[in-house]
C-alpha cells in the first residue's frame, strides 16, 4: 500500500511533467528564475563570509 508521502511525490512529479508539456516556455522561465534566486543566494552567502573574515 502507498503511504501518503509517496503519493504526494508522485502527484508533484506528474504535475511538473504536465506543466512542462503544456507550456514549455513558461516552465523554462520558472526554472530560469528559480536558478537565478539560488545563484544570488550563494553569491550573497559568499559576500557575507568575505566581509565576516575581513576580505571584502
C-alpha distance matrix in Angstrom:
0.0 3.8 6.5 9.7 11.8 10.1 10.2 13.8 14.7 14.0 15.9 18.7 19.1 19.2 21.8 23.9 24.1 25.0 27.6 29.1 29.6 31.0 33.3 33.9 37.0 35.5 32.5 35.1 37.1 34.1 33.3 37.0 37.4 34.4 36.0 39.3 38.0 36.4 39.7 41.8 39.8 40.5 44.2 44.5 43.0 45.5 48.4 47.5 47.6 50.7 52.5 51.2 52.8 55.9 55.5 55.3
3.8 0.0 3.7 6.5 8.3 6.4 6.5 10.0 11.0 10.5 12.4 15.1 15.6 16.0 18.4 20.4 20.9 21.9 24.3 25.8 26.6 28.0 30.1 30.6 33.6 31.9 28.9 31.6 33.4 30.4 29.6 33.4 33.6 30.7 32.3 35.6 34.2 32.8 36.1 38.2 36.2 37.0 40.6 41.0 39.6 42.1 44.9 44.1 44.3 47.4 49.1 48.0 49.6 52.7 52.3 51.9
6.5 3.7 0.0 3.8 5.6 5.6 6.4 8.9 10.3 11.1 12.6 14.7 15.9 16.8 18.7 20.5 21.7 22.8 24.6 26.4 27.6 28.8 30.5 31.0 33.8 31.8 28.8 31.4 32.9 29.7 29.0 32.6 32.5 29.4 31.2 34.3 32.6 31.1 34.5 36.4 34.2 35.1 38.7 38.8 37.3 40.0 42.7 41.6 41.9 45.2 46.7 45.4 47.2 50.2 50.0 49.7
9.7 6.5 3.8 0.0 3.8 5.5 5.1 6.2 8.6 10.0 10.6 12.3 14.4 15.3 16.4 18.5 20.1 20.9 22.4 24.5 25.9 26.7 28.2 29.0 31.5 29.3 26.5 29.3 30.5 27.1 26.8 30.4 29.9 26.9 29.1 32.0 30.1 29.0 32.5 34.1 32.0 33.2 36.8 36.6 35.4 38.3 40.7 39.7 40.2 43.5 44.8 43.7 45.6 48.6 48.4 47.8
11.8 8.3 5.6 3.8 0.0 3.8 5.5 5.2 6.2 8.8 10.0 10.7 12.5 14.3 15.4 16.7 18.6 20.0 21.1 22.8 24.6 25.8 26.9 27.3 29.7 27.5 24.5 26.9 28.1 24.7 24.0 27.6 27.2 24.0 25.9 28.9 27.0 25.6 29.1 30.8 28.6 29.7 33.3 33.3 31.9 34.7 37.3 36.3 36.7 40.0 41.4 40.3 42.2 45.1 44.9 44.4
10.1 6.4 5.6 5.5 3.8 0.0 3.8 5.5 5.1 6.3 8.7 10.0 10.7 12.3 14.3 15.5 16.7 18.3 20.0 21.4 22.8 24.3 25.8 26.0 28.7 26.9 23.7 26.1 27.8 24.7 23.7 27.4 27.5 24.4 26.0 29.3 27.9 26.4 29.7 31.8 29.9 30.6 34.2 34.6 33.3 35.8 38.6 37.9 38.2 41.3 43.0 42.1 43.7 46.6 46.1 45.7
10.2 6.5 6.4 5.1 5.5 3.8 0.0 3.8 5.4 5.2 6.3 8.7 10.0 10.5 12.3 14.4 15.5 16.4 18.3 20.1 21.3 22.3 24.1 24.8 27.6 25.7 22.8 25.6 27.3 24.2 23.7 27.5 27.5 24.8 26.8 29.9 28.6 27.5 30.9 32.8 31.2 32.3 35.7 36.1 35.1 37.7 40.3 39.7 40.3 43.3 44.9 44.1 45.9 48.7 48.2 47.5
13.8 10.0 8.9 6.2 5.2 5.5 3.8 0.0 3.8 5.4 5.0 6.2 8.6 9.8 10.5 12.3 14.3 15.1 16.3 18.4 20.1 20.8 22.2 22.9 25.4 23.1 20.3 23.2 24.4 21.2 20.9 24.6 24.3 21.6 23.8 26.8 25.2 24.4 27.9 29.6 27.9 29.3 32.7 32.8 32.1 34.8 37.2 36.6 37.4 40.4 41.8 41.2 43.2 45.8 45.3 44.5
14.7 11.0 10.3 8.6 6.2 5.1 5.4 3.8 0.0 3.8 5.4 5.2 6.2 8.6 9.9 10.7 12.4 14.2 15.3 16.7 18.6 20.0 21.1 21.2 23.8 21.9 18.7 21.2 22.8 19.6 18.8 22.5 22.6 19.7 21.5 24.7 23.5 22.3 25.6 27.6 26.1 27.1 30.5 31.0 30.1 32.6 35.3 34.9 35.5 38.3 40.0 39.5 41.2 43.9 43.2 42.4
14.0 10.5 11.1 10.0 8.8 6.3 5.2 5.4 3.8 0.0 3.8 5.5 5.2 6.0 8.5 9.9 10.6 12.1 14.1 15.5 16.6 18.2 19.9 20.2 23.2 21.6 18.5 21.1 23.2 20.4 19.6 23.4 24.0 21.4 23.1 26.5 25.7 24.6 27.7 30.0 28.8 29.7 33.0 33.8 33.1 35.5 38.1 37.9 38.6 41.3 43.1 42.7 44.3 47.0 46.1 45.3
15.9 12.4 12.6 10.6 10.0 8.7 6.3 5.0 5.4 3.8 0.0 3.8 5.5 5.0 6.1 8.6 9.9 10.3 12.1 14.2 15.4 16.2 17.9 18.8 21.6 19.7 17.0 20.1 21.7 18.9 18.9 22.7 22.8 20.6 22.8 25.9 25.0 24.5 27.7 29.6 28.6 30.0 33.1 33.7 33.3 35.9 38.2 38.0 39.0 41.7 43.3 43.0 44.9 47.3 46.5 45.4
18.7 15.1 14.7 12.3 10.7 10.0 8.7 6.2 5.2 5.5 3.8 0.0 3.8 5.4 5.1 6.2 8.7 9.8 10.4 12.3 14.4 15.3 16.2 16.7 19.2 17.1 14.2 17.1 18.6 15.5 15.3 19.1 19.2 16.8 19.1 22.1 21.2 20.7 23.9 25.8 24.8 26.3 29.3 29.9 29.7 32.2 34.5 34.4 35.5 38.1 39.6 39.5 41.4 43.8 42.9 41.7
19.1 15.6 15.9 14.4 12.5 10.7 10.0 8.6 6.2 5.2 5.5 3.8 0.0 3.8 5.4 5.1 6.2 8.6 9.9 10.7 12.5 14.3 15.4 15.3 18.2 16.8 13.5 16.0 18.1 15.6 14.7 18.5 19.3 17.1 18.7 22.1 21.7 20.9 23.7 26.1 25.4 26.4 29.4 30.5 30.2 32.3 34.9 35.1 36.0 38.3 40.2 40.2 41.8 44.2 43.0 42.0
19.2 16.0 16.8 15.3 14.3 12.3 10.5 9.8 8.6 6.0 5.0 5.4 3.8 0.0 3.8 5.5 5.2 6.1 8.6 10.0 10.7 12.2 14.2 14.7 17.9 16.7 13.9 16.8 19.0 16.8 16.5 20.3 21.2 19.4 21.2 24.5 24.3 23.8 26.7 28.9 28.4 29.6 32.5 33.5 33.5 35.7 38.0 38.4 39.4 41.7 43.5 43.6 45.3 47.6 46.4 45.2
21.8 18.4 18.7 16.4 15.4 14.3 12.3 10.5 9.9 8.5 6.1 5.1 5.4 3.8 0.0 3.8 5.4 5.0 6.0 8.6 9.9 10.4 11.9 13.0 15.7 13.9 11.5 14.8 16.5 14.1 14.6 18.3 18.7 17.2 19.6 22.4 22.1 22.2 25.1 27.0 26.7 28.3 31.0 31.8 32.1 34.4 36.5 36.8 38.1 40.4 42.0 42.2 44.2 46.2 45.1 43.6
23.9 20.4 20.5 18.5 16.7 15.5 14.4 12.3 10.7 9.9 8.6 6.2 5.1 5.5 3.8 0.0 3.8 5.4 5.1 6.2 8.7 10.0 10.5 10.6 13.3 11.7 8.7 11.6 13.6 11.4 11.2 14.9 15.8 14.3 16.2 19.3 19.3 19.2 21.9 24.0 23.9 25.3 27.9 29.0 29.4 31.5 33.6 34.2 35.5 37.5 39.2 39.7 41.4 43.4 42.1 40.7
24.1 20.9 21.7 20.1 18.6 16.7 15.5 14.3 12.4 10.6 9.9 8.7 6.2 5.2 5.4 3.8 0.0 3.8 5.5 5.2 6.3 8.6 10.1 9.9 13.3 12.7 9.8 12.3 15.1 13.7 13.1 16.6 18.1 17.0 18.4 21.6 22.1 21.9 24.2 26.6 26.8 27.9 30.4 31.8 32.2 34.0 36.2 37.1 38.2 40.1 42.0 42.5 44.1 46.1 44.5 43.2
25.0 21.9 22.8 20.9 20.0 18.3 16.4 15.1 14.2 12.1 10.3 9.8 8.6 6.1 5.0 5.4 3.8 0.0 3.8 5.5 5.3 6.1 8.4 9.6 13.0 12.1 10.1 13.3 15.5 14.3 14.7 18.1 19.2 18.6 20.5 23.3 23.7 24.0 26.4 28.5 28.8 30.2 32.6 33.8 34.4 36.4 38.4 39.1 40.5 42.4 44.1 44.8 46.5 48.4 46.9 45.3
27.6 24.3 24.6 22.4 21.1 20.0 18.3 16.3 15.3 14.1 12.1 10.4 9.9 8.6 6.0 5.1 5.5 3.8 0.0 3.8 5.6 5.3 5.9 7.3 10.0 8.5 6.7 10.2 12.0 10.7 11.7 14.9 15.8 15.5 17.7 20.1 20.6 21.3 23.7 25.5 26.0 27.7 29.8 30.9 31.8 33.8 35.6 36.4 38.1 39.8 41.4 42.2 44.1 45.7 44.2 42.5
29.1 25.8 26.4 24.5 22.8 21.4 20.1 18.4 16.7 15.5 14.2 12.3 10.7 10.0 8.6 6.2 5.2 5.5 3.8 0.0 3.8 5.7 5.5 4.7 8.1 8.0 5.6 8.1 10.9 10.4 10.5 13.4 15.1 15.1 16.5 19.1 20.2 20.7 22.5 24.7 25.5 26.8 28.8 30.3 31.2 32.9 34.8 36.0 37.4 38.9 40.8 41.7 43.3 44.9 43.2 41.5
29.6 26.6 27.6 25.9 24.6 22.8 21.3 20.1 18.6 16.6 15.4 14.4 12.5 10.7 9.9 8.7 6.3 5.3 5.6 3.8 0.0 3.8 5.7 5.9 9.6 10.2 8.8 11.0 13.8 13.9 14.1 16.8 18.7 18.8 20.1 22.7 23.9 24.4 26.2 28.4 29.3 30.5 32.4 34.1 35.0 36.6 38.5 39.7 41.1 42.6 44.5 45.5 47.0 48.6 46.8 45.1
31.0 28.0 28.8 26.7 25.8 24.3 22.3 20.8 20.0 18.2 16.2 15.3 14.3 12.2 10.4 10.0 8.6 6.1 5.3 5.7 3.8 0.0 3.8 6.4 9.2 9.2 9.0 11.8 13.7 13.8 15.0 17.5 18.8 19.4 21.2 23.3 24.4 25.4 27.3 29.0 30.1 31.7 33.4 34.7 36.0 37.7 39.3 40.5 42.2 43.7 45.3 46.4 48.2 49.6 47.9 46.0
33.3 30.1 30.5 28.2 26.9 25.8 24.1 22.2 21.1 19.9 17.9 16.2 15.4 14.2 11.9 10.5 10.1 8.4 5.9 5.5 5.7 3.8 0.0 3.8 5.6 5.5 6.2 8.7 10.2 10.8 12.4 14.4 15.6 16.7 18.5 20.2 21.5 22.9 24.5 26.1 27.4 29.1 30.5 31.9 33.4 35.1 36.5 37.8 39.6 40.9 42.4 43.7 45.5 46.8 45.0 42.9
33.9 30.6 31.0 29.0 27.3 26.0 24.8 22.9 21.2 20.2 18.8 16.7 15.3 14.7 13.0 10.6 9.9 9.6 7.3 4.7 5.9 6.4 3.8 0.0 3.8 5.5 5.0 6.0 8.6 9.9 10.4 12.1 14.2 15.2 16.3 18.2 20.0 21.0 22.2 24.2 25.7 27.0 28.4 30.1 31.6 32.9 34.5 36.1 37.7 38.8 40.6 41.9 43.5 44.7 42.7 40.8
37.0 33.6 33.8 31.5 29.7 28.7 27.6 25.4 23.8 23.2 21.6 19.2 18.2 17.9 15.7 13.3 13.3 13.0 10.0 8.1 9.6 9.2 5.6 3.8 0.0 3.8 5.5 5.1 6.3 8.8 10.0 10.5 12.4 14.3 15.4 16.6 18.6 20.1 21.0 22.6 24.5 26.0 26.9 28.6 30.4 31.7 32.9 34.7 36.5 37.4 39.0 40.6 42.2 43.2 41.1 39.0
35.5 31.9 31.8 29.3 27.5 26.9 25.7 23.1 21.9 21.6 19.7 17.1 16.8 16.7 13.9 11.7 12.7 12.1 8.5 8.0 10.2 9.2 5.5 5.5 3.8 0.0 3.8 5.4 5.0 6.3 8.6 9.8 10.6 12.3 14.2 15.3 16.7 18.5 20.0 21.1 22.8 24.7 25.8 27.0 28.8 30.5 31.6 33.0 35.1 36.2 37.5 39.0 40.9 41.9 40.2 37.9
32.5 28.9 28.8 26.5 24.5 23.7 22.8 20.3 18.7 18.5 17.0 14.2 13.5 13.9 11.5 8.7 9.8 10.1 6.7 5.6 8.8 9.0 6.2 5.0 5.5 3.8 0.0 3.8 5.4 5.1 6.2 8.6 9.9 10.6 12.3 14.3 15.5 16.6 18.3 20.0 21.3 22.9 24.4 25.8 27.2 28.9 30.4 31.7 33.5 34.8 36.4 37.6 39.4 40.7 38.9 37.0
35.1 31.6 31.4 29.3 26.9 26.1 25.6 23.2 21.2 21.1 20.1 17.1 16.0 16.8 14.8 11.6 12.3 13.3 10.2 8.1 11.0 11.8 8.7 6.0 5.1 5.4 3.8 0.0 3.8 5.4 5.1 6.1 8.5 9.8 10.5 12.3 14.3 15.4 16.3 18.2 20.0 21.2 22.4 24.2 25.8 27.0 28.5 30.2 31.8 32.8 34.6 36.1 37.6 38.7 36.7 34.8
37.1 33.4 32.9 30.5 28.1 27.8 27.3 24.4 22.8 23.2 21.7 18.6 18.1 19.0 16.5 13.6 15.1 15.5 12.0 10.9 13.8 13.7 10.2 8.6 6.3 5.0 5.4 3.8 0.0 3.8 5.5 5.1 6.1 8.6 9.9 10.5 12.4 14.4 15.3 16.5 18.4 20.2 21.0 22.5 24.4 25.8 26.9 28.5 30.5 31.4 32.9 34.5 36.3 37.2 35.3 33.1
34.1 30.4 29.7 27.1 24.7 24.7 24.2 21.2 19.6 20.4 18.9 15.5 15.6 16.8 14.1 11.4 13.7 14.3 10.7 10.4 13.9 13.8 10.8 9.9 8.8 6.3 5.1 5.4 3.8 0.0 3.8 5.5 5.1 6.1 8.6 9.9 10.7 12.4 14.2 15.4 16.7 18.7 20.1 21.1 22.7 24.6 25.8 27.0 29.0 30.4 31.7 33.0 34.9 36.1 34.6 32.4
33.3 29.6 29.0 26.8 24.0 23.7 23.7 20.9 18.8 19.6 18.9 15.3 14.7 16.5 14.6 11.2 13.1 14.7 11.7 10.5 14.1 15.0 12.4 10.4 10.0 8.6 6.2 5.1 5.5 3.8 0.0 3.8 5.4 5.1 6.1 8.6 10.0 10.6 12.2 14.2 15.4 16.8 18.4 20.0 21.2 22.7 24.4 25.8 27.4 28.7 30.4 31.6 33.2 34.6 32.9 31.1
37.0 33.4 32.6 30.4 27.6 27.4 27.5 24.6 22.5 23.4 22.7 19.1 18.5 20.3 18.3 14.9 16.6 18.1 14.9 13.4 16.8 17.5 14.4 12.1 10.5 9.8 8.6 6.1 5.1 5.5 3.8 0.0 3.8 5.5 5.1 6.2 8.8 10.0 10.5 12.2 14.3 15.5 16.4 18.3 20.0 21.1 22.5 24.3 26.0 26.9 28.6 30.2 31.7 32.7 30.8 28.7
37.4 33.6 32.5 29.9 27.2 27.5 27.5 24.3 22.6 24.0 22.8 19.2 19.3 21.2 18.7 15.8 18.1 19.2 15.8 15.1 18.7 18.8 15.6 14.2 12.4 10.6 9.9 8.5 6.1 5.1 5.4 3.8 0.0 3.8 5.4 5.1 6.3 8.8 9.9 10.6 12.4 14.5 15.4 16.5 18.4 20.1 21.0 22.5 24.6 25.7 27.0 28.5 30.4 31.4 29.8 27.5
34.4 30.7 29.4 26.9 24.0 24.4 24.8 21.6 19.7 21.4 20.6 16.8 17.1 19.4 17.2 14.3 17.0 18.6 15.5 15.1 18.8 19.4 16.7 15.2 14.3 12.3 10.6 9.8 8.6 6.1 5.1 5.5 3.8 0.0 3.8 5.4 5.2 6.3 8.7 10.0 10.7 12.7 14.4 15.4 16.7 18.7 20.1 21.2 23.0 24.5 26.0 27.1 29.0 30.4 28.9 27.0
36.0 32.3 31.2 29.1 25.9 26.0 26.8 23.8 21.5 23.1 22.8 19.1 18.7 21.2 19.6 16.2 18.4 20.5 17.7 16.5 20.1 21.2 18.5 16.3 15.4 14.2 12.3 10.5 9.9 8.6 6.1 5.1 5.4 3.8 0.0 3.8 5.4 5.1 6.1 8.5 9.8 10.8 12.3 14.2 15.4 16.6 18.4 19.9 21.4 22.6 24.4 25.7 27.2 28.5 26.8 25.0
39.3 35.6 34.3 32.0 28.9 29.3 29.9 26.8 24.7 26.5 25.9 22.1 22.1 24.5 22.4 19.3 21.6 23.3 20.1 19.1 22.7 23.3 20.2 18.2 16.6 15.3 14.3 12.3 10.5 9.9 8.6 6.2 5.1 5.4 3.8 0.0 3.8 5.5 5.1 6.0 8.5 10.0 10.5 12.1 14.1 15.3 16.4 18.2 20.1 20.9 22.4 24.1 25.7 26.7 24.9 22.7
38.0 34.2 32.6 30.1 27.0 27.9 28.6 25.2 23.5 25.7 25.0 21.2 21.7 24.3 22.1 19.3 22.1 23.7 20.6 20.2 23.9 24.4 21.5 20.0 18.6 16.7 15.5 14.3 12.4 10.7 10.0 8.8 6.3 5.2 5.4 3.8 0.0 3.8 5.5 5.2 6.1 8.8 9.9 10.5 12.2 14.3 15.3 16.3 18.5 19.9 21.1 22.3 24.4 25.5 24.3 22.1
36.4 32.8 31.1 29.0 25.6 26.4 27.5 24.4 22.3 24.6 24.5 20.7 20.9 23.8 22.2 19.2 21.9 24.0 21.3 20.7 24.4 25.4 22.9 21.0 20.1 18.5 16.6 15.4 14.4 12.4 10.6 10.0 8.8 6.3 5.1 5.5 3.8 0.0 3.8 5.5 5.1 6.4 8.8 9.9 10.6 12.5 14.4 15.3 16.8 18.5 20.2 21.1 22.8 24.4 23.0 21.4
39.7 36.1 34.5 32.5 29.1 29.7 30.9 27.9 25.6 27.7 27.7 23.9 23.7 26.7 25.1 21.9 24.2 26.4 23.7 22.5 26.2 27.3 24.5 22.2 21.0 20.0 18.3 16.3 15.3 14.2 12.2 10.5 9.9 8.7 6.1 5.1 5.5 3.8 0.0 3.8 5.4 5.2 6.3 8.7 9.9 10.7 12.4 14.3 15.6 16.5 18.5 20.0 21.3 22.5 20.7 19.0
41.8 38.2 36.4 34.1 30.8 31.8 32.8 29.6 27.6 30.0 29.6 25.8 26.1 28.9 27.0 24.0 26.6 28.5 25.5 24.7 28.4 29.0 26.1 24.2 22.6 21.1 20.0 18.2 16.5 15.4 14.2 12.2 10.6 10.0 8.5 6.0 5.2 5.5 3.8 0.0 3.8 5.4 5.0 6.1 8.5 9.8 10.4 12.2 14.3 15.1 16.4 18.1 19.9 20.8 19.2 17.1
39.8 36.2 34.2 32.0 28.6 29.9 31.2 27.9 26.1 28.8 28.6 24.8 25.4 28.4 26.7 23.9 26.8 28.8 26.0 25.5 29.3 30.1 27.4 25.7 24.5 22.8 21.3 20.0 18.4 16.7 15.4 14.3 12.4 10.7 9.8 8.5 6.1 5.1 5.4 3.8 0.0 3.8 5.4 5.1 6.1 8.6 9.9 10.5 12.5 14.2 15.4 16.4 18.4 19.8 18.8 17.1
40.5 37.0 35.1 33.2 29.7 30.6 32.3 29.3 27.1 29.7 30.0 26.3 26.4 29.6 28.3 25.3 27.9 30.2 27.7 26.8 30.5 31.7 29.1 27.0 26.0 24.7 22.9 21.2 20.2 18.7 16.8 15.5 14.5 12.7 10.8 10.0 8.8 6.4 5.2 5.4 3.8 0.0 3.8 5.4 5.0 6.1 8.6 9.8 10.7 12.2 14.3 15.2 16.5 18.2 16.8 15.6
44.2 40.6 38.7 36.8 33.3 34.2 35.7 32.7 30.5 33.0 33.1 29.3 29.4 32.5 31.0 27.9 30.4 32.6 29.8 28.8 32.4 33.4 30.5 28.4 26.9 25.8 24.4 22.4 21.0 20.1 18.4 16.4 15.4 14.4 12.3 10.5 9.9 8.8 6.3 5.0 5.4 3.8 0.0 3.8 5.4 5.1 6.2 8.6 10.0 10.5 12.3 14.1 15.4 16.3 14.5 12.8
44.5 41.0 38.8 36.6 33.3 34.6 36.1 32.8 31.0 33.8 33.7 29.9 30.5 33.5 31.8 29.0 31.8 33.8 30.9 30.3 34.1 34.7 31.9 30.1 28.6 27.0 25.8 24.2 22.5 21.1 20.0 18.3 16.5 15.4 14.2 12.1 10.5 9.9 8.7 6.1 5.1 5.4 3.8 0.0 3.8 5.4 5.0 6.1 8.7 9.7 10.6 12.1 14.2 15.1 14.2 12.1
43.0 39.6 37.3 35.4 31.9 33.3 35.1 32.1 30.1 33.1 33.3 29.7 30.2 33.5 32.1 29.4 32.2 34.4 31.8 31.2 35.0 36.0 33.4 31.6 30.4 28.8 27.2 25.8 24.4 22.7 21.2 20.0 18.4 16.7 15.4 14.1 12.2 10.6 9.9 8.5 6.1 5.0 5.4 3.8 0.0 3.8 5.4 5.1 6.4 8.6 10.0 10.5 12.4 14.2 13.6 12.5
45.5 42.1 40.0 38.3 34.7 35.8 37.7 34.8 32.6 35.5 35.9 32.2 32.3 35.7 34.4 31.5 34.0 36.4 33.8 32.9 36.6 37.7 35.1 32.9 31.7 30.5 28.9 27.0 25.8 24.6 22.7 21.1 20.1 18.7 16.6 15.3 14.3 12.5 10.7 9.8 8.6 6.1 5.1 5.4 3.8 0.0 3.8 5.4 5.3 6.1 8.6 9.7 10.6 12.1 10.7 9.9
48.4 44.9 42.7 40.7 37.3 38.6 40.3 37.2 35.3 38.1 38.2 34.5 34.9 38.0 36.5 33.6 36.2 38.4 35.6 34.8 38.5 39.3 36.5 34.5 32.9 31.6 30.4 28.5 26.9 25.8 24.4 22.5 21.0 20.1 18.4 16.4 15.3 14.4 12.4 10.4 9.9 8.6 6.2 5.0 5.4 3.8 0.0 3.8 5.5 5.0 6.2 8.4 9.9 10.3 9.2 7.3
47.5 44.1 41.6 39.7 36.3 37.9 39.7 36.6 34.9 37.9 38.0 34.4 35.1 38.4 36.8 34.2 37.1 39.1 36.4 36.0 39.7 40.5 37.8 36.1 34.7 33.0 31.7 30.2 28.5 27.0 25.8 24.3 22.5 21.2 19.9 18.2 16.3 15.3 14.3 12.2 10.5 9.8 8.6 6.1 5.1 5.4 3.8 0.0 3.8 5.5 5.3 6.1 8.7 9.8 10.0 8.8
47.6 44.3 41.9 40.2 36.7 38.2 40.3 37.4 35.5 38.6 39.0 35.5 36.0 39.4 38.1 35.5 38.2 40.5 38.1 37.4 41.1 42.2 39.6 37.7 36.5 35.1 33.5 31.8 30.5 29.0 27.4 26.0 24.6 23.0 21.4 20.1 18.5 16.8 15.6 14.3 12.5 10.7 10.0 8.7 6.4 5.3 5.5 3.8 0.0 3.8 5.4 4.8 6.1 8.4 8.5 8.8
50.7 47.4 45.2 43.5 40.0 41.3 43.3 40.4 38.3 41.3 41.7 38.1 38.3 41.7 40.4 37.5 40.1 42.4 39.8 38.9 42.6 43.7 40.9 38.8 37.4 36.2 34.8 32.8 31.4 30.4 28.7 26.9 25.7 24.5 22.6 20.9 19.9 18.5 16.5 15.1 14.2 12.2 10.5 9.7 8.6 6.1 5.0 5.5 3.8 0.0 3.8 5.4 5.2 6.1 5.0 5.2
52.5 49.1 46.7 44.8 41.4 43.0 44.9 41.8 40.0 43.1 43.3 39.6 40.2 43.5 42.0 39.2 42.0 44.1 41.4 40.8 44.5 45.3 42.4 40.6 39.0 37.5 36.4 34.6 32.9 31.7 30.4 28.6 27.0 26.0 24.4 22.4 21.1 20.2 18.5 16.4 15.4 14.3 12.3 10.6 10.0 8.6 6.2 5.3 5.4 3.8 0.0 3.8 5.4 4.9 5.8 4.8
51.2 48.0 45.4 43.7 40.3 42.1 44.1 41.2 39.5 42.7 43.0 39.5 40.2 43.6 42.2 39.7 42.5 44.8 42.2 41.7 45.5 46.4 43.7 41.9 40.6 39.0 37.6 36.1 34.5 33.0 31.6 30.2 28.5 27.1 25.7 24.1 22.3 21.1 20.0 18.1 16.4 15.2 14.1 12.1 10.5 9.7 8.4 6.1 4.8 5.4 3.8 0.0 3.8 5.5 7.7 8.3
52.8 49.6 47.2 45.6 42.2 43.7 45.9 43.2 41.2 44.3 44.9 41.4 41.8 45.3 44.2 41.4 44.1 46.5 44.1 43.3 47.0 48.2 45.5 43.5 42.2 40.9 39.4 37.6 36.3 34.9 33.2 31.7 30.4 29.0 27.2 25.7 24.4 22.8 21.3 19.9 18.4 16.5 15.4 14.2 12.4 10.6 9.9 8.7 6.1 5.2 5.4 3.8 0.0 3.8 5.7 7.9
55.9 52.7 50.2 48.6 45.1 46.6 48.7 45.8 43.9 47.0 47.3 43.8 44.2 47.6 46.2 43.4 46.1 48.4 45.7 44.9 48.6 49.6 46.8 44.7 43.2 41.9 40.7 38.7 37.2 36.1 34.6 32.7 31.4 30.4 28.5 26.7 25.5 24.4 22.5 20.8 19.8 18.2 16.3 15.1 14.2 12.1 10.3 9.8 8.4 6.1 4.9 5.5 3.8 0.0 3.8 5.7
55.5 52.3 50.0 48.4 44.9 46.1 48.2 45.3 43.2 46.1 46.5 42.9 43.0 46.4 45.1 42.1 44.5 46.9 44.2 43.2 46.8 47.9 45.0 42.7 41.1 40.2 38.9 36.7 35.3 34.6 32.9 30.8 29.8 28.9 26.8 24.9 24.3 23.0 20.7 19.2 18.8 16.8 14.5 14.2 13.6 10.7 9.2 10.0 8.5 5.0 5.8 7.7 5.7 3.8 0.0 3.8
55.3 51.9 49.7 47.8 44.4 45.7 47.5 44.5 42.4 45.3 45.4 41.7 42.0 45.2 43.6 40.7 43.2 45.3 42.5 41.5 45.1 46.0 42.9 40.8 39.0 37.9 37.0 34.8 33.1 32.4 31.1 28.7 27.5 27.0 25.0 22.7 22.1 21.4 19.0 17.1 17.1 15.6 12.8 12.1 12.5 9.9 7.3 8.8 8.8 5.2 4.8 8.3 7.9 5.7 3.8 0.0
